[in-house]
Amino acid sequence: MNVPVDEQIAVITRGAVDVHVRSELEQRLTKAQSSGKPLRVKAGFDPTRPDLHIGHAVVMAKMRQFQELGHHVVLLVGEFTAMVGDPTGKSDLRPRLTREEVQASAKTYTDQAFKILDRSKTEIRSNSEWLDQMRPSDIVELMAKMTVSRMLERKDFAQRYEEGRPIYQHEFLYPLLQGYDSVALESDLELGGTDQLFNLLVGRDLMPRYGKTAQMVLTTPLLEGTDAKMENGVVVGKKMSKSADNYIGLSEPPVVMFRKVMQIDDEVIFRYFELLSARSNQEIADLKKEKAEGRDPREIKALFARELITRFHDEASAGAAEAEFKQVYGADAVPDDVEEIALTTDGPTLWIAKALSGAGLVKSTGEGKRLVEQGGVELDRARVTDANLQLERGKRYLLRVGSKNRRFKYVVVAP
């Protein structure tokens, strides 16, 4: 904590969206420095799925910054709350998970988290430690500290209420349980994504009602997926998630990570630099200037890919991944692991748009037809533009779609 407070503020607030309240943060950092007692910084993750992606890493990278500044970080595993189900951003009831499913996911969560966090400086806690022990009277007391009208300030709840769709009582309980985690841990500051702001502020509201000093709240942006685009100077796209298949997993093979980074839009890559890179603001600004002056954006994306792989694997793996990527994708080459699929047809031939759809390369025959007409399809290494092309029974074809984001399939038209 020997870093001057103004420098700590600059590091902590880089990439942050909400800071409640900045003046408090300055005061508490000053007090922590003079007393030698670090801030207690909490971030919770509900282990609803077994793997983490780099979208999760945005909050964890902020946690690591607090560690490097000398503060105490608590990684909270939301074992109990994961079974309740966070309704944040959901238009319907979220599926409930069993304790066994949650515990299995929690193991991989914590293992992968230490690809970012300093294990020796991280306190790991599970909220089942205190939430499992709560009596019905404790739950009633907790619920008595928040009004229904306050809960309906949440956009997702308000929308469901207005549309007459059900809101279950345990969903109201979720923000209160997350808030009570802050009471139990006596956190000075809680971190989370922007979608968690309501829940984090509930913790801030609850703490004084239990005789604790209200925690500060800091949110980080939700990282858009690898398919995001830049429109009118704004990054547009769904947040990174496995369900949207636009993610980069922390434990994915290096060459897969490298390939996915290279598929990111040339402008959007700077969003990734700003949220995840260890490079300074000035270095990132210099890269933007170099691109504007004509530097190949692929070189800039490769810089981020190498940094990412070095962090989650090692430097040698980053170099090997880049070399393999250039060999396979840099030239007009076909990857070694192209999947083969057999498709049937009622007639003597199979329409190419149907082949593209059946192989999973497009979402519909209509999209396949348009892609062929636009010149975005290759058949056996040759571009095709005849949208009525027929593939013969008994033959094997190599289909390719896309240019920057190339995807291949071998298709056998079953005899």
C-alpha positions in Angstrom: 0.0 0.0 0.0 3.0 2.3 -0.6 1.5 3.4 -3.9 0.2 7.0 -3.6 -3.6 7.3 -3.3 -4.0 9.2 -6.5 -2.1 6.5 -8.4 -4.2 3.8 -6.8 -7.3 5.7 -7.8 -6.1 5.8 -11.4 -5.4 2.0 -11.5 -8.7 1.1 -9.7 -10.9 3.2 -11.8 -9.4 2.4 -15.2 -12.2 0.6 -17.2 -14.6 1.0 -14.3 -18.2 2.1 -15.0 -19.8 2.8 -11.6 -17.9 3.9 -8.5 -20.1 4.3 -5.4 -18.8 6.6 -4.0 -15.5 8.0 -5.4 -15.1 10.4 -2.5 -15.4 7.5 0.0 -12.9 5.5 -2.0 -10.4 8.3 -1.7 -11.0 8.7 2.0 -10.8 5.0 2.7 -7.6 4.5 0.7 -6.1 7.4 2.6 -7.1 5.8 5.9 -5.9 2.4 4.8 -2.5 3.8 3.9 -2.1 5.7 7.1 -3.3 2.8 9.3 -1.6 0.0 7.4 -4.9 -1.9 7.3 -5.8 -2.8 3.7 -9.2 -2.6 2.2 -11.2 -5.8 2.3 -12.3 -6.3 -1.4 -15.0 -8.9 -2.2 -16.1 -10.4 -5.5 -18.6 -13.2 -5.8 -19.1 -15.7 -8.5 -22.0 -18.2 -8.7 -20.6 -21.4 -10.2 -23.5 -22.1 -12.5 -21.3 -23.5 -15.3 -18.0 -25.4 -15.0 -15.7 -23.2 -17.1 -14.7 -19.5 -17.0 -14.1 -17.4 -20.1 -12.3 -14.1 -20.4 -15.5 -12.2 -19.8 -15.2 -13.4 -16.2 -11.6 -12.3 -16.3 -12.5 -8.6 -16.5 -13.7 -8.6 -12.8 -10.9 -10.9 -11.8 -8.3 -8.7 -13.4 -9.6 -5.8 -11.3 -9.3 -8.1 -8.2 -5.7 -8.7 -9.1 -5.0 -5.0 -9.4 -6.3 -4.6 -5.8 -3.9 -7.4 -4.7 -0.9 -5.7 -6.4 -1.8 -2.5 -4.6 -1.6 -4.4 -1.3 -5.3 -4.9 -0.5 -7.0 -8.0 0.8 -9.1 -9.9 -1.8 -11.9 -12.3 -1.0 -13.0 -14.7 -3.8 -16.6 -15.6 -2.8 -18.0 -18.8 -4.2 -21.8 -18.4 -4.3 -22.5 -22.0 -3.6 -25.8 -21.3 -1.9 -26.9 -18.4 -4.1 -26.2 -20.5 -7.2 -28.9 -22.9 -6.1 -31.3 -20.0 -5.7 -30.5 -18.7 -9.1 -29.7 -15.1 -10.0 -32.6 -13.5 -11.8 -30.4 -10.6 -13.1 -31.2 -9.9 -16.8 -33.6 -12.8 -17.0 -37.1 -12.4 -18.6 -38.2 -15.7 -17.1 -37.5 -17.9 -14.1 -33.9 -19.2 -14.1 -33.5 -23.0 -13.8 -32.6 -24.2 -10.3 -29.3 -26.2 -9.8 -28.6 -29.0 -7.4 -25.8 -28.7 -4.7 -23.9 -31.4 -6.5 -23.9 -29.5 -9.8 -22.8 -26.3 -8.1 -20.0 -28.0 -6.1 -18.6 -29.6 -9.3 -18.6 -26.2 -11.1 -17.1 -24.5 -8.0 -14.0 -26.7 -8.1 -13.1 -25.7 -11.7 -14.0 -22.1 -11.0 -11.5 -21.7 -8.2 -8.8 -23.7 -10.2 -9.2 -21.4 -13.2 -9.4 -18.2 -11.1 -5.8 -18.7 -10.0 -4.7 -18.2 -13.6 -5.4 -14.5 -12.8 -5.4 -14.1 -9.0 -2.4 -14.5 -6.6 -3.3 -17.7 -4.7 -1.2 -16.7 -1.7 -3.1 -13.4 -1.4 -6.6 -14.7 -1.9 -9.1 -15.6 0.7 -11.6 -18.2 -0.6 -15.0 -18.4 1.0 -18.3 -20.0 0.2 -21.6 -18.3 1.2 -23.0 -21.7 2.3 -20.9 -21.2 5.4 -23.4 -18.6 6.8 -26.5 -18.9 4.5 -26.9 -22.6 5.3 -27.0 -21.7 9.0 -29.7 -19.1 8.7 -32.9 -19.9 10.6 -36.4 -19.0 9.3 -36.5 -16.1 11.8 -33.1 -14.8 10.3 -34.6 -15.0 6.8 -37.7 -13.0 7.9 -35.5 -10.4 9.5 -33.5 -10.1 6.3 -36.6 -9.7 4.2 -37.9 -7.1 6.6 -35.0 -4.8 5.7 -36.1 -4.3 2.0 -39.4 -3.3 0.5 -41.1 -4.8 -2.5 -41.1 -1.4 -4.2 -37.4 -1.3 -3.9 -37.1 -4.7 -5.6 -39.4 -3.5 -8.4 -36.9 -0.8 -9.2 -34.9 -3.6 -11.0 -35.6 -3.4 -14.7 -36.1 -7.1 -15.2 -38.5 -7.4 -12.3 -40.4 -4.3 -13.3 -40.8 -5.5 -16.9 -42.1 -8.9 -15.8 -44.5 -7.3 -13.4 -45.9 -4.9 -16.0 -46.3 -7.7 -18.5 -48.1 -10.0 -16.1 -45.4 -12.7 -16.1 -44.6 -14.5 -12.9 -42.0 -13.3 -10.3 -41.3 -16.0 -7.7 -40.7 -15.0 -4.1 -37.3 -16.7 -4.0 -36.2 -14.4 -6.8 -36.7 -11.4 -4.6 -34.6 -13.2 -2.0 -31.6 -13.5 -4.2 -30.3 -9.9 -4.0 -30.9 -9.9 -0.2 -28.8 -13.1 0.1 -26.0 -11.6 -2.0 -26.2 -8.5 0.1 -26.0 -10.5 3.3 -22.7 -12.0 2.0 -21.2 -8.5 2.4 -22.6 -8.3 5.9 -21.0 -11.6 6.8 -17.7 -10.8 5.2 -17.6 -7.1 6.4 -16.4 -6.1 3.0 -15.1 -2.6 2.4 -15.7 -2.7 -1.4 -17.5 -5.2 -3.7 -16.7 -5.7 -7.4 -19.0 -6.9 -10.1 -20.2 -6.5 -13.7 -22.5 -3.7 -14.6 -25.4 -6.1 -14.6 -24.8 -6.7 -10.9 -25.1 -3.0 -9.8 -28.6 -3.4 -8.2 -27.4 -6.5 -6.2 -24.2 -4.8 -5.1 -26.1 -1.7 -3.9 -28.5 -3.9 -1.9 -25.4 -5.0 0.0 -24.4 -1.4 0.5 -27.9 -0.7 1.8 -28.1 -3.7 4.1 -24.7 -3.3 5.9 -25.7 -0.3 8.0 -28.9 -2.0 9.0 -26.7 -4.7 10.6 -24.4 -2.2 12.3 -21.7 -2.4 9.6 -20.0 0.3 7.6 -21.6 0.4 4.1 -19.4 -1.1 1.5 -18.3 0.8 -1.6 -19.3 -0.6 -5.0 -17.3 -0.7 -8.2 -18.6 -2.2 -11.5 -16.7 -3.2 -14.6 -18.1 -3.4 -18.1 -19.6 -6.6 -19.5 -17.2 -7.8 -22.2 -18.8 -8.2 -25.6 -18.3 -11.4 -27.4 -15.9 -12.2 -30.3 -18.7 -11.5 -32.8 -19.3 -7.8 -31.7 -19.0 -5.0 -34.1 -18.2 -1.3 -33.9 -21.1 1.0 -35.0 -20.9 4.8 -34.9 -18.0 4.5 -32.5 -19.9 2.2 -30.1 -19.2 -1.5 -29.6 -22.4 -3.4 -30.3 -23.1 -7.0 -29.6 -24.2 -9.7 -27.1 -22.1 -10.1 -24.0 -19.6 -12.9 -24.1 -21.2 -16.2 -23.1 -21.0 -19.9 -23.9 -24.7 -20.0 -24.9 -24.0 -17.4 -27.6 -20.8 -19.3 -28.7 -18.9 -16.0 -28.8 -16.5 -16.7 -26.0 -12.8 -17.4 -25.4 -12.4 -19.9 -22.5 -9.6 -19.6 -20.0 -8.6 -23.2 -20.4 -9.0 -23.5 -24.2 -6.0 -24.7 -26.2 -3.6 -21.9 -27.1 -4.2 -22.1 -30.9 -7.9 -22.0 -30.4 -7.5 -18.8 -28.2 -5.2 -17.3 -30.9 -7.7 -18.1 -33.7 -10.6 -16.6 -31.8 -8.8 -13.4 -31.0 -7.9 -13.0 -34.7 -11.6 -13.2 -35.5 -12.4 -10.2 -33.4 -13.4 -7.0 -35.3 -10.4 -4.8 -36.1 -11.9 -1.9 -34.0 -13.4 -4.0 -31.2 -10.0 -5.4 -30.3 -9.1 -2.2 -28.5 -12.1 -2.8 -26.1 -10.3 -6.1 -25.2 -7.0 -4.3 -24.7 -8.6 -1.7 -22.4 -10.4 -4.3 -20.2 -7.9 -7.1 -20.1 -4.4 -6.0 -21.2 -1.6 -5.1 -18.8 -0.5 -2.4 -21.3 -0.8 1.2 -20.1 -3.4 3.6 -21.4 -0.6 5.3 -23.4 0.5 2.1 -25.0 -3.0 1.3 -26.1 -3.4 4.9 -27.4 -0.2 4.4 -29.4 -1.5 1.2 -30.9 -4.7 3.0 -32.0 -2.6 5.7 -33.6 -0.4 3.1 -35.4 -3.6 1.4 -36.8 -4.9 4.8 -38.0 -1.6 5.4 -39.7 -1.8 2.1 -41.6 -0.4 -0.7 -39.4 -1.9 -4.1 -40.2 -4.7 -4.7 -37.6 -3.8 -8.4 -37.7 -0.4 -7.5 -36.1 -2.2 -5.6 -33.3 -4.6 -8.5 -32.7 -1.7 -10.9 -32.6 -0.1 -8.8 -29.8 -3.3 -9.2 -27.7 -3.5 -12.9 -28.5 0.1 -13.5 -27.4 -0.5 -11.6 -24.2 -3.6 -13.5 -23.4 -2.1 -16.9 -24.1 1.0 -16.1 -22.1 -1.2 -15.1 -19.1 -3.3 -18.2 -19.2 -0.8 -20.7 -20.5 2.8 -19.6 -21.0 5.1 -17.6 -23.4 6.2 -20.7 -25.3 2.6 -21.7 -25.9 1.9 -18.2 -27.2 4.7 -18.4 -29.7 3.7 -21.9 -30.8 0.1 -20.9 -31.2 1.0 -18.0 -33.4 3.2 -20.2 -35.6 0.5 -22.8 -36.0 -2.1 -20.2 -36.8 0.1 -18.7 -39.5 0.7 -22.1 -41.0 -2.9 -23.2 -41.0 -4.8 -19.9 -41.4 -2.3 -17.5 -42.7 -1.9 -19.4 -46.0 -4.7 -21.0 -48.0 -4.6 -24.2 -46.0 -7.2 -26.6 -44.6 -7.0 -27.4 -40.9 -6.2 -31.0 -39.9 -9.3 -31.3 -37.7 -12.1 -30.6 -40.2 -15.3 -32.5 -39.2 -16.9 -34.8 -41.7 -20.7 -35.2 -41.8 -23.0 -37.4 -43.9 -26.2 -35.9 -45.3 -29.0 -37.7 -47.0 -31.2 -36.6 -49.9 -34.5 -37.9 -51.3 -33.4 -37.2 -54.9 -30.3 -37.8 -56.9 -28.6 -34.6 -55.8 -28.4 -32.3 -52.7 -28.9 -28.5 -53.1 -25.8 -26.7 -51.9 -27.8 -24.4 -49.6 -29.2 -27.5 -48.0 -25.7 -28.9 -47.6 -24.5 -25.8 -45.9 -27.5 -25.8 -43.5 -27.3 -29.5 -42.8 -23.5 -29.2 -42.1 -24.2 -26.4 -39.6 -22.2 -23.8 -41.5 -25.3 -21.5 -41.8 -28.5 -21.2 -39.8 -30.9 -21.7 -42.8 -31.1 -22.6 -46.4 -32.0 -19.0 -47.1 -28.8 -17.8 -45.5 -26.8 -20.4 -47.4 -28.3 -19.3 -50.7 -27.4 -15.7 -50.0 -23.9 -16.5 -48.9 -23.3 -18.5 -52.2 -24.6 -15.6 -54.3 -22.4 -13.2 -52.4 -19.3 -15.3 -53.1 -18.8 -16.3 -49.5 -18.7 -20.1 -50.2 -16.0 -22.4 -51.5 -16.5 -25.9 -52.7 -13.4 -28.1 -53.0 -11.2 -25.0 -52.7 -13.0 -23.1 -55.5 -15.4 -20.2 -55.0 -18.9 -20.9 -56.1 -21.6 -18.4 -56.9 -24.4 -20.6 -58.5 -27.0 -20.7 -55.7 -28.8 -23.6 -57.5 -25.7 -25.8 -57.6 -26.4 -29.5 -56.8 -24.1 -32.0 -55.1 -24.1 -35.5 -56.4 -24.9 -38.6 -54.3 -22.0 -40.8 -53.2 -19.4 -38.0 -53.4 -17.4 -36.2 -50.7 -17.1 -32.4 -50.8 -15.1 -29.8 -48.8 -17.2 -26.8 -47.9 -15.8 -23.6 -46.6 -17.6 -20.4 -45.6 -16.3 -17.0 -44.6 -13.0 -15.3 -45.1 -11.7 -13.9 -41.9 -13.7 -16.3 -39.8 -13.2 -19.4 -41.9 -15.1 -22.6 -41.2 -14.8 -25.9 -42.9 -16.8 -29.1 -43.2 -16.4 -32.3 -45.2 -19.9 -33.3 -46.5 -20.6 -36.8 -47.8 -23.9 -37.0 -49.8 -25.1 -40.4 -48.7 -25.8 -42.8 -51.6 
